[in-house]
């Protein structure tokens, strides 16, 4: 019982055409890249939040220093 020599090669083979394989790999690659960019975006948002907090603290400290300087000038006339 030999194999039928007239049988279509696509029925005997489980390989995909090259373009389909390449497109599938490109889709997988793109999905991986998108996942990494999403992770990167999340990290940037966290950094932005921390920077905003630091700037806020710096402005508060600056305002506090101005208030202190004003108070010192009122109570100690030598401070200018």
Residue pairs with C-beta under 8 A, 6 or more apart in sequence:
3 12
16 24
69 79
72 79
73 79
73 80
